[in-house]
Amino acid sequence: MLSHSQSLVNGKLKIWFCLFIQVAECHFILFFECSEEVMEERLIKRGETSGRVDDNAETIKKRLKTFVEKTMPVLESYEEKNKVKRVCRVELI
């Protein structure tokens, strides 16, 4: 079980990750591929009706940068274990 100080290090994500590792083996990761341009276009379109203030070009670019910096290394580590299944869908929804 995690100590109180461990659970505060990275918040809920840290707790979830530690519990997940202890409970289940990851058989594969399903990764939906989409270009940054298409993702940005979709989020801008969503922002027209969602009322979300963070659906603007500047914030979206920052979120995509964070995604690449933080998520892609994790994805790459699972690719080394042959545990990534990729789905490519770029058509407009």
Stockholm file with secondary structure:
# STOCKHOLM 1.0

chainA/1-93         MLSHSQSLVNGKLKIWFCLFIQVAECHFILFFECSEEVMEERLIKRGETSGRVDDNAETIKKRLKTFVEKTMPVLESYEEKNKVKRVCRVELI
#=GR chainA/1-93 SS CCCHHHHHHSHHHHHHHHHHHHHCCCCCEEEEECCHHHHHHHHHHHHHHHCCTTCSHHHHHHHHHHHHHHHHHHHHHHHHTTCEEEEECCSCC
#=GC SS_cons        CCCHHHHHHSHHHHHHHHHHHHHCCCCCEEEEECCHHHHHHHHHHHHHHHCCTTCSHHHHHHHHHHHHHHHHHHHHHHHHTTCEEEEECCSCC
//
